[in-house]
């Protein structure tokens, strides 16, 4: 894979390691315990990522297929414009401002640990598989709509970057929840 795609694959691979560390040593009750000051539990953070990742990987896969159909080839280097940089910066941790999740991405409650973690890992593997499929494809050329709103359209490459940042945001949030759990 080219350097940019490989870096993204490493970020998704790292998030699998982080989630395993995150859930290590906590009970199902702690996994679902919301912070005293409000906000999502660890389980809700991960459930939200699973729901959004299901939508995003589907959109990204469609964009890759479109690029393949059009025979758009490239070995990189993919550009990140100012709007994309700003969007990515807004989802990176540490969180400077909270954003309300669209209703369809609001997490469930009382979430099973094992299934949630297994789904999380499977979705990261899906991102990595899609990155591998993207190698040699001009994913900087094909724009796809965000599953959140059709008003936002970014190239497939940028959607990968946004989602890598989104992973970090909610894993950071979940880690903060874990650090505040009653021992």
Beta strands, then each sheet from edge to edge (+ up, - down):
strand 1: 143-145
strand 2: 153-155
sheet 1: 1+ 2-
end
